[in-house]
């Protein structure tokens, strides 16, 4: 399936586990992000971030955590305060 966000086309692939679709009755999907970079851009990026997949996952996790913190600013306070 191809979707667009206005600037980029996004291709969604179904996730498979072996020869069986993962979670056939589940609505969960794995997502794939593809970014087109020139060779120079790629080399500059991996020079700063030698583990690009790990770095991207950390950035996404950090952003999710920050969004959660903005929604629940007192969530880390002990109960009773």
RACOR-V237939 format. One record per run of one state. SS is the DSSP state (~ for helix, > for strand, _ for the rest). FROM is the first residue (numbers start at 1). TO is the last residue. If there is no record, write none. Layout:
BEGIN
ss=SS from=FROM to=TO
ss=SS from=FROM to=TO
END
This chain:
BEGIN
ss=_ from=1 to=1
ss=> from=2 to=4
ss=_ from=5 to=8
ss=> from=9 to=11
ss=_ from=12 to=15
ss=> from=16 to=17
ss=_ from=18 to=19
ss=> from=20 to=21
ss=_ from=22 to=38
ss=~ from=39 to=48
ss=_ from=49 to=51
ss=~ from=52 to=71
ss=_ from=72 to=81
END
